[in-house]
Amino acid sequence: MPIADNILDPGRNFFPTEYKDDIFMIWYRAGKPSAYTLHNIIPKTVDDKKPTRITLQDWITVFYQKAEILDQAVRDEMNNRMILEKIEMLNRHAEVGVEMQKKSLDYLRSEKSDLNSAAAVRMLVDGIRIEKESRGIPRILSKMAGMADDDLLKEAEKLLLRSPITEIETIDNTNYEQTDELPDL
């Protein structure tokens, strides 16, 4: 069979969907390399065939569309993990704040602690501040993490509509372009 027939043979470029899916995973895990690099790292099929670099280039065009969906899922998962970590941290801070308040109140009531009175009062004030800053925020973040994007948008619109600003005007003679130079002081 002549080489031209080999290239134009329709069976030559047919590969099972499972094989293409495997190639996609290899490509994605390898950091989305070029067709040339991908060709060097992919295995042959069970019938000892390997797609050409041109075929891989066509596949990679489709792979990028699939990869965008996975990339978005990864970003969403990372955001959810960061939110959960922040909630856990704020809950821990609130618990520490309560402990600080208890210890300082015990001292102030009994004067049998290893704290002096100034440290006990400072600890009480700091404990109240920490608890106040930490309470409520984890609950709000947890609620927001479970909301759909449309629901979050509606909440933002409600807040904006309650704002006293009714009209936004531009300030005349204002230059908002960035410059590399620092202003003279």
C-alpha positions in Angstrom: 0.0 0.0 0.0 1.5 3.4 -1.0 2.2 5.9 1.7 -0.5 8.3 0.4 -3.1 5.5 0.8 -1.9 4.9 4.3 -2.4 8.6 5.2 -5.8 8.8 3.6 -7.1 5.4 4.9 -10.2 6.2 7.0 -9.5 3.3 9.4 -6.0 4.7 10.1 -7.4 7.7 12.1 -10.2 5.8 13.9 -9.5 5.3 17.6 -12.0 4.1 20.2 -13.6 6.7 22.5 -12.0 5.0 25.5 -8.6 5.4 24.0 -9.2 9.1 23.3 -10.5 9.6 26.9 -7.3 8.0 28.2 -5.2 10.3 25.9 -7.2 13.3 27.2 -6.3 12.3 30.8 -2.6 11.8 30.0 -2.6 15.2 28.2 -4.4 17.0 31.1 -2.3 15.4 33.8 0.9 16.3 31.9 0.0 20.0 31.9 -1.7 20.3 28.5 1.5 19.7 26.4 1.7 20.3 22.6 0.9 17.5 20.1 4.6 16.9 19.6 5.2 16.3 23.3 2.0 14.4 23.7 2.9 12.0 20.9 6.1 11.0 22.7 4.3 10.1 26.0 1.1 8.3 24.9 0.9 4.6 24.6 -0.2 2.7 21.5 -3.6 1.1 21.2 -4.1 -2.7 21.7 -3.7 -3.2 17.9 -0.4 -1.3 18.0 -1.6 2.0 16.5 -0.7 5.5 17.6 -2.4 8.7 16.3 -0.3 11.1 14.3 0.7 14.4 15.6 -1.8 16.1 13.2 -4.6 13.9 14.6 -3.4 14.7 18.2 -3.5 18.4 17.3 -7.2 18.1 16.2 -7.9 16.2 19.4 -6.2 18.8 21.6 -8.5 21.5 20.2 -11.4 19.5 21.6 -9.4 18.6 24.8 -9.1 22.3 25.6 -12.9 22.6 25.8 -13.1 19.6 28.1 -10.2 21.0 30.2 -11.9 24.3 30.8 -14.8 22.5 32.5 -12.4 20.6 34.7 -10.4 23.7 35.4 -13.5 25.5 36.5 -14.4 22.5 38.8 -10.9 22.6 40.3 -11.3 26.4 40.9 -14.7 25.9 42.5 -13.4 23.1 44.8 -10.4 25.2 45.9 -12.7 28.2 46.7 -15.0 25.9 48.7 -12.0 24.5 50.6 -10.8 28.0 51.4 -14.2 29.0 52.6 -14.4 26.0 54.9 -10.9 26.6 56.2 -11.8 30.2 57.0 -15.0 29.1 58.8 -13.1 26.6 60.8 -10.5 29.2 61.7 -13.1 31.7 62.8 -14.9 29.1 64.9 -11.6 28.3 66.6 -11.0 32.0 67.3 -14.4 32.3 68.8 -13.7 29.4 71.1 -10.4 30.8 72.1 -12.0 34.2 72.8 -14.5 32.5 75.1 -11.7 30.7 76.9 -9.8 33.9 77.4 -12.9 35.6 78.8 -13.5 32.7 81.2 -10.0 32.7 82.4 -9.8 36.5 82.9 -13.3 36.5 84.6 -12.2 33.7 86.9 -9.2 35.8 87.9 -11.1 38.9 88.4 -13.6 37.0 90.6 -11.2 35.0 92.6 -7.7 36.6 92.2 -6.2 33.0 92.4 -4.9 32.9 88.8 -1.4 33.2 87.5 -2.5 36.5 85.8 -2.1 39.9 87.2 -5.1 42.2 87.2 -4.0 44.2 84.2 -3.4 41.1 82.1 -6.7 39.7 83.1 -8.6 42.8 82.1 -6.6 43.0 78.8 -7.4 39.3 78.2 -11.1 39.8 78.9 -11.3 42.8 76.5 -9.3 40.8 73.8 -11.4 37.7 74.4 -14.7 39.7 73.9 -13.3 41.4 70.8 -12.1 38.1 69.3 -15.4 36.4 70.0 -17.4 39.3 68.6 -15.3 39.4 65.4 -15.6 35.7 64.9 -19.2 35.0 65.8 -21.7 35.3 62.9 -19.0 35.4 60.2 -18.7 31.6 59.9 -22.4 31.2 59.8 -22.7 33.8 57.0 -19.8 32.3 55.0 -21.3 28.8 55.4 -24.6 30.1 54.1 -22.9 31.9 51.2 -20.9 28.7 50.3 -24.1 26.8 49.8 -25.8 29.5 47.7 -26.0 29.3 43.9 -24.4 32.1 41.9 -27.9 33.4 40.9 -28.9 33.6 44.6 -25.6 35.4 45.5 -26.3 37.9 42.7 -29.8 38.5 44.0 -28.5 39.2 47.5 -25.9 41.6 46.1 -28.6 43.4 44.2 -30.8 43.7 47.4 -27.8 45.2 49.2 -27.1 47.7 46.4 -30.7 48.7 46.2 -30.7 49.6 49.9 -27.8 51.8 49.4 -28.4 55.6 49.7 -26.5 56.3 46.5 -29.1 57.0 43.8 -26.8 58.3 41.0 -23.2 58.0 40.2 -21.5 60.9 38.5 -18.0 61.1 37.1 -15.5 63.5 38.5 -14.4 66.0 35.9 -10.7 66.3 35.0 -9.8 63.0 36.6 -7.1 60.9 35.0 -7.4 57.2 36.0 -4.7 55.9 33.7 -1.9 54.2 35.5 1.6 55.6 35.4 4.9 54.1 36.3 6.0 57.2 38.0 5.3 58.1 41.6 3.8 61.5 42.3 6.1 64.2 43.8 5.4 64.6 47.5 
